[in-house]
Amino acid sequence: MQKKIFNKYIIYSIIVLGAIFRLVLFSVSPPNNTYDDHLEVINIYAQSSKLPSPSQCWECYQPPLYYVLSAVIFRTAKSFNAHITIIWKCVQLINPILSILVLLLFYKILCRFNISVRKTILYMSFIAVLPVDILTSSMIGNDYLLVFSAVASLFYYLRCLEYLYKRKKIPVGKFILLSLFAITGSLSKQHGLILIIFPTLILCAHLKHHKRFAYTILLPLLSICVLISASNELWKYKETGKILVSNQHYFDYAKNQFPGSLDRVEFTSFRYVALFQDPFISDKTSASFPTEIFARTFFDYEWRFLSPKIPIANIVGRIAYILGFTWLIYFLFMIVNVASEKNKIFSSLRWEHLALLVPVIVGLLFVMVPILQTIRYPYFSSMKTTFMLPGLIILIVTHAIATKNIELSPKCIVLLTTINILYGAILITTIYSFTEICLNHLHGPLWHFPI
């Protein structure tokens, strides 16, 4: 009993540590340190209740939800006569809070599937120190609202499955919450429309045993969900005549970015050695799609927080890529172990088990987004792990569920967890110590505060 309580405290400590990592990074990173100028859009929404034209500014083509929420916080903080920096810090705080909520949702999902305490400790350490998650959560931008919506949608999708396993009708409230988070995701980023798959499958699953309930209750709710989710894209199509309109339709800011043409993009190469030699973005690695995605997942590759001119930053980058390679080995090893038991799995397969494949499909669809974006616009700025972050977290969750019966040495769990936590501490400590110096050497602009 004491050991069980001790392990619980370890889990809670990892969650708290993950929250501290995010809040520390939030505290030292200025609000205008982001990949794109989302501050301009927020200011437009704060000044007017009308939707801006997709061509009005660089990020004006984005769905409105994050900017409406940010504008409300902006106006509220401004009403207290706060300094402009404080106002923008209040807006910046949205994403760290959402990221901490994702940690809690991740833990709740693992608990509902009775993942062992040791495995829970390991997977919580994965998500608590996932560098791309921590870095994304510290920036002003709409990406993290989609991440939160995706994990919340997954949570309620799995809750709905619990009722379906028992051949029971799901509570309408659960379906409404599932649909609501699908809507928030769709109105946060264009590829948030992927989340509509979750409530759609729940509706289809009811057709076998609760057809009347599905047609009279769930179908109208799903129709409303789809209509609201697609409303902004339909409006933009009416305004522009373009399906899934992009800022690239109106601005040529990225035209000089490497690689610049699709025939120069490498979709099958993995330049690990070159990355290890130069941990930050360079011509040697930025044309390789797998290398870019790997680097952005585990380190500040595009240097928004650290600078290659700081020697220790390069050392931290190399540590990051060793950790990343270790993660790849672990996840692949566990998948191979699950695949080796395929006969046992397929012999007891039911439709309910197939329903658990849906999160995998949703996760992979999110992973496809930067691939399609790079094909559409072959620049290194299209190769962002942030675009697939919702999918990465969903896939880590499903990996934990799929491998929960695979035995793993306690020593291995302790070692991996310790390595994860140590790297998280090293990364955040380095950024905390050197951010102010590195901001003077950033590879890109610090966006101006609109007033």
C-alpha positions in Angstrom: 0.0 0.0 0.0 2.8 2.4 0.9 4.6 1.7 -2.4 1.4 2.4 -4.3 0.9 5.7 -2.5 4.6 6.5 -3.2 4.2 5.8 -6.9 1.1 8.1 -7.0 3.1 10.9 -5.5 5.7 10.3 -8.2 3.0 10.8 -10.8 1.7 13.9 -9.2 5.3 15.2 -8.9 5.8 14.7 -12.6 2.6 16.6 -13.4 3.7 19.4 -11.1 7.2 19.4 -12.7 5.7 19.5 -16.2 3.6 22.5 -15.1 6.7 24.2 -13.6 8.6 23.7 -16.9 5.8 25.4 -18.9 5.4 28.3 -16.4 9.1 28.9 -16.2 9.4 29.1 -20.0 6.3 31.4 -20.1 8.0 33.7 -17.5 11.2 34.3 -19.5 9.9 34.2 -23.1 8.5 37.6 -24.3 4.9 37.6 -25.7 6.2 38.7 -29.1 8.6 35.7 -29.4 6.5 33.5 -31.7 6.9 31.8 -35.1 4.2 33.9 -36.7 2.7 37.3 -36.0 -0.5 36.3 -34.2 -0.4 39.5 -32.1 -1.6 41.5 -35.2 -4.7 39.3 -35.6 -5.5 39.5 -31.9 -5.3 43.3 -32.0 -7.6 43.4 -35.0 -10.2 41.3 -33.1 -9.8 43.4 -30.0 -10.5 46.6 -32.0 -13.5 45.3 -34.0 -16.2 42.7 -33.7 -16.0 42.0 -37.5 -14.1 39.1 -38.9 -11.0 40.3 -40.8 -10.6 39.5 -44.5 -8.3 36.5 -45.0 -6.0 38.8 -47.0 -5.9 41.6 -44.4 -2.8 40.3 -42.6 -0.4 37.3 -42.5 -2.5 35.2 -40.0 -5.9 36.7 -40.8 -6.9 33.6 -42.7 -6.9 31.5 -39.5 -10.2 30.4 -37.9 -11.4 32.9 -35.2 -11.8 31.1 -31.9 -8.3 31.6 -30.4 -8.3 35.2 -31.5 -11.7 35.9 -30.0 -10.7 34.4 -26.7 -7.4 36.3 -26.8 -9.2 39.6 -27.7 -11.5 39.2 -24.7 -8.5 38.7 -22.3 -6.7 41.6 -24.0 -9.6 44.0 -23.5 -10.2 42.8 -20.0 -6.5 43.4 -19.0 -6.5 46.7 -20.8 -9.6 47.8 -18.8 -7.5 47.6 -15.7 -5.0 50.1 -17.3 -2.3 47.4 -17.3 1.0 48.1 -19.1 1.0 46.8 -22.7 3.6 44.1 -21.9 1.4 42.8 -19.0 -1.6 42.8 -21.3 0.2 40.6 -23.8 1.5 38.4 -21.0 -2.1 37.8 -20.0 -2.8 36.7 -23.5 0.3 34.5 -23.6 -0.8 32.7 -20.4 -3.7 31.0 -22.3 -1.5 28.3 -23.8 0.5 27.3 -20.7 -2.8 26.8 -18.9 -4.1 24.7 -21.7 -0.9 22.7 -21.8 -1.2 21.9 -18.0 -4.8 20.9 -18.6 -3.5 18.5 -21.3 -1.2 16.9 -18.7 -4.2 16.3 -16.5 -6.4 14.9 -19.3 -3.5 12.6 -20.4 -3.3 11.2 -16.8 -7.1 10.7 -16.6 -7.1 8.8 -19.8 -4.3 6.5 -18.6 -6.2 5.9 -15.3 -9.4 5.0 -17.1 -7.6 2.3 -19.1 -6.0 0.8 -16.0 -2.5 1.4 -17.2 0.0 0.1 -14.5 1.3 2.7 -12.2 4.9 2.2 -13.4 3.8 2.6 -17.1 1.8 5.7 -16.1 4.9 7.2 -14.6 6.9 6.6 -17.8 4.2 7.9 -20.1 3.6 10.9 -17.9 7.3 11.7 -18.1 7.1 11.5 -21.9 4.3 14.1 -22.2 5.6 16.3 -19.3 8.9 16.9 -21.0 7.9 16.7 -24.7 9.9 19.6 -25.9 7.7 20.6 -28.8 4.7 20.7 -26.4 6.6 22.9 -23.9 7.9 25.3 -26.5 4.6 25.6 -28.3 2.7 26.3 -25.1 4.9 29.3 -24.3 4.0 31.1 -27.5 1.1 33.2 -28.5 -0.6 31.3 -31.3 -3.7 29.2 -32.1 -1.9 25.9 -32.3 -2.3 24.9 -28.6 -6.0 25.5 -28.5 -6.3 22.8 -31.2 -4.0 20.5 -29.1 -6.2 20.9 -26.1 -9.3 20.4 -28.1 -7.9 17.2 -29.7 -7.0 15.6 -26.3 -10.3 16.7 -24.8 -12.1 15.2 -27.8 -10.2 12.0 -27.4 -11.0 11.8 -23.7 -14.8 12.1 -24.3 -14.6 9.8 -27.3 -13.1 7.1 -25.0 -15.7 7.9 -22.3 -18.5 7.3 -24.9 -16.9 4.0 -25.9 -17.2 2.8 -22.3 -21.0 3.0 -22.7 -21.0 1.3 -26.1 -19.0 -1.6 -24.7 -21.9 -2.2 -22.3 -24.4 -1.9 -25.1 -25.8 1.2 -23.4 -26.8 4.5 -24.9 -24.3 7.2 -24.2 -25.5 10.1 -22.0 -26.4 13.0 -24.3 -24.2 15.4 -22.2 -21.1 13.3 -23.1 -21.9 13.5 -26.8 -22.5 17.2 -26.6 -19.1 17.7 -24.9 -17.4 15.5 -27.5 -19.0 17.6 -30.2 -18.2 20.8 -28.5 -14.5 20.0 -28.4 -14.6 19.0 -32.1 -16.1 22.4 -32.8 -13.4 24.3 -30.7 -10.7 22.4 -32.6 -12.3 23.1 -36.0 -12.6 26.8 -35.1 -9.0 26.9 -33.9 -7.1 25.6 -36.9 -8.2 24.4 -40.4 -7.0 20.8 -39.8 -9.1 20.8 -36.6 -11.9 19.6 -38.8 -10.3 16.1 -38.5 -11.8 15.9 -35.0 -15.3 15.6 -36.4 -14.4 11.9 -37.0 -14.8 11.2 -33.3 -18.5 12.2 -32.9 -19.3 10.7 -36.3 -18.1 7.3 -35.3 -20.0 7.4 -32.0 -23.2 8.1 -34.0 -22.4 5.2 -36.4 -21.8 2.9 -33.5 -25.3 3.5 -32.2 -27.0 2.5 -35.4 -26.7 -1.2 -34.5 -28.4 -1.3 -31.1 -30.0 2.2 -30.7 -31.0 3.3 -34.1 -33.9 5.5 -33.0 -31.7 7.3 -30.5 -29.1 7.8 -33.1 -31.4 9.3 -35.7 -33.6 11.5 -33.4 -30.9 12.7 -30.9 -27.4 12.2 -32.0 -27.8 13.0 -35.7 -29.3 16.5 -35.2 -26.5 17.2 -32.7 -23.8 16.0 -35.1 -25.4 18.0 -37.9 -25.1 21.2 -35.7 -21.5 20.2 -34.9 -20.5 19.8 -38.5 -22.3 23.0 -39.6 -20.7 25.2 -36.9 -17.3 23.5 -37.5 -17.4 24.2 -41.2 -19.0 27.6 -41.0 -15.7 29.6 -41.0 -14.2 27.7 -43.9 -17.5 28.1 -45.8 -17.4 31.9 -45.1 -13.8 32.2 -46.3 -14.6 30.2 -49.5 -17.5 32.6 -50.2 -15.1 35.6 -49.6 -12.1 34.3 -51.5 -13.3 31.5 -53.9 -10.5 29.3 -52.5 -10.9 26.0 -50.6 -8.8 26.0 -47.4 -7.4 29.5 -48.2 -3.9 30.2 -46.9 -1.8 33.2 -46.3 0.5 32.0 -49.1 -2.4 32.9 -51.5 -1.8 36.6 -50.7 1.7 37.0 -49.3 5.1 35.9 -50.7 7.1 36.2 -47.4 8.2 32.6 -47.7 9.2 32.6 -51.3 12.9 32.8 -50.6 12.8 30.0 -47.9 14.8 26.9 -48.4 14.3 24.4 -50.1 11.9 26.4 -52.3 10.7 23.7 -54.7 9.2 20.3 -54.2 11.9 18.5 -56.2 14.4 19.7 -53.6 12.5 18.4 -50.6 13.8 15.1 -49.2 10.9 13.0 -47.8 12.9 9.8 -47.2 16.3 11.0 -45.9 17.2 11.3 -42.2 20.3 13.4 -41.7 21.0 12.5 -38.1 24.8 12.9 -38.3 24.5 16.3 -39.9 21.9 17.3 -37.2 24.3 16.1 -34.5 27.1 18.2 -35.9 24.9 21.3 -36.2 21.8 21.0 -33.9 20.2 24.2 -35.3 18.5 24.8 -38.6 20.9 24.8 -41.6 21.0 24.1 -45.3 22.3 20.6 -44.6 19.2 19.6 -42.8 16.3 21.9 -43.6 15.5 20.2 -47.0 15.0 16.8 -45.2 11.4 16.5 -44.0 12.0 13.7 -41.5 15.1 15.5 -40.1 13.1 18.7 -39.6 10.2 17.0 -37.9 12.6 15.0 -35.6 14.6 18.1 -34.7 11.6 20.3 -34.1 10.1 17.7 -31.8 13.0 17.4 -29.4 14.8 20.8 -29.6 14.6 24.5 -30.3 15.7 23.8 -33.9 14.6 27.1 -35.5 16.1 28.9 -32.5 13.4 31.0 -30.9 14.7 30.6 -27.4 18.4 29.6 -27.8 21.1 30.7 -30.1 23.8 28.6 -31.8 26.2 31.3 -30.8 25.9 30.1 -27.2 28.2 27.0 -26.9 26.1 25.2 -24.3 23.0 25.5 -26.6 24.7 23.2 -29.1 25.5 20.7 -26.4 21.9 20.7 -25.2 20.8 20.1 -28.8 23.0 17.0 -29.1 21.6 15.7 -25.8 18.1 16.3 -27.2 18.8 14.3 -30.3 20.2 11.4 -28.3 17.0 11.5 -26.2 14.9 11.6 -29.3 16.6 8.5 -30.8 16.1 6.7 -27.5 12.4 7.5 -27.6 12.2 6.2 -31.2 13.8 2.9 -30.2 11.4 2.5 -27.2 8.2 3.2 -29.2 9.3 1.0 -32.1 10.4 -1.8 -29.7 7.0 -1.8 -28.0 5.1 -1.7 -31.3 7.1 -4.8 -32.5 6.2 -6.6 -29.3 2.5 -5.9 -29.8 2.7 -7.0 -33.4 4.3 -10.3 -32.4 1.1 -11.1 -30.4 -1.2 -10.3 -33.4 -2.7 -13.9 -33.5 -3.8 -13.5 -29.9 -5.2 -10.0 -30.7 -7.1 -11.0 -33.8 -8.6 -14.1 -32.2 -10.5 -12.0 -29.7 -11.2 -9.0 -31.9 -14.6 -7.3 -31.6 -16.0 -4.1 -33.2 -15.3 -2.3 -29.9 -11.6 -3.0 -30.3 -11.7 -1.7 -33.8 -13.2 1.5 -32.4 -9.9 2.0 -30.6 -8.2 2.2 -34.0 -10.0 5.4 -34.7 -7.7 7.5 -32.4 -4.7 6.0 -34.3 -6.3 7.0 -37.6 -7.0 10.5 -36.3 -3.5 10.8 -34.9 -2.0 9.7 -38.3 -4.2 12.2 -40.1 -2.7 15.0 -38.0 0.8 13.7 -38.7 0.0 13.9 -42.4 -0.8 17.7 -42.2 2.8 19.0 -42.4 3.5 16.5 -45.2 0.6 17.8 -47.2 1.5 21.4 -46.3 5.1 20.8 -47.5 3.8 19.4 -50.8 1.6 22.4 -51.1 4.2 24.9 -50.1 7.8 23.4 -50.1 9.4 25.7 -47.5 11.0 24.7 -44.2 8.3 26.8 -42.4 5.8 24.2 -43.6 7.7 21.4 -41.9 6.4 22.2 -38.4 6.0 19.5 -35.8 3.5 21.9 -34.2 1.1 21.1 -37.0 1.1 17.4 -36.0 1.4 17.9 -32.2 -2.3 17.0 -31.6 -1.6 13.7 -33.4 1.6 13.0 -31.6 -0.1 13.3 -28.2 -3.0 11.1 -29.4 -0.6 8.5 -30.7 1.4 8.5 -27.4 -1.9 7.9 -25.6 -2.9 5.0 -27.9 0.6 3.6 -27.7 0.2 3.4 -23.9 -3.1 1.7 -24.2 -2.0 -0.7 -26.9 1.1 -1.8 -25.0 -0.3 -1.8 -21.5 0.0 -5.6 -21.2 3.6 -5.7 -22.5 6.0 -6.3 -19.5 8.8 -3.8 -19.1 11.7 -4.0 -16.7 11.2 -1.7 -13.6 14.8 -0.7 -14.0 14.2 0.3 -17.7 11.2 2.4 -16.6 13.2 4.1 -13.9 16.0 4.8 -16.3 13.9 6.2 -19.1 11.8 8.3 -16.7 14.9 9.7 -15.1 16.5 10.5 -18.4 13.3 12.3 -19.6 13.1 14.4 -16.4 16.8 15.3 -16.5 16.6 16.4 -20.1 13.5 18.5 -19.4 15.4 20.2 -16.5 18.5 20.8 -18.6 16.5 22.3 -21.5 14.4 24.6 -19.3 17.4 25.7 -17.1 19.4 26.5 -20.2 16.6 28.5 -21.8 16.0 30.3 -18.4 19.7 31.2 -18.1 20.3 32.3 -21.7 17.1 33.5 -23.3 17.8 37.2 -22.7 21.2 36.9 -24.4 19.8 34.7 -27.2 17.0 37.1 -28.1 19.6 39.5 -29.5 20.7 36.8 -31.9 17.3 35.3 -33.0 17.0 34.0 -36.5 13.9 36.0 -37.3 11.9 39.0 -36.0 10.4 39.7 -32.6 7.0 40.9 -33.6 6.1 44.4 -32.7 3.4 45.0 -30.0 0.4 46.5 -31.7 -1.2 49.1 -29.5 
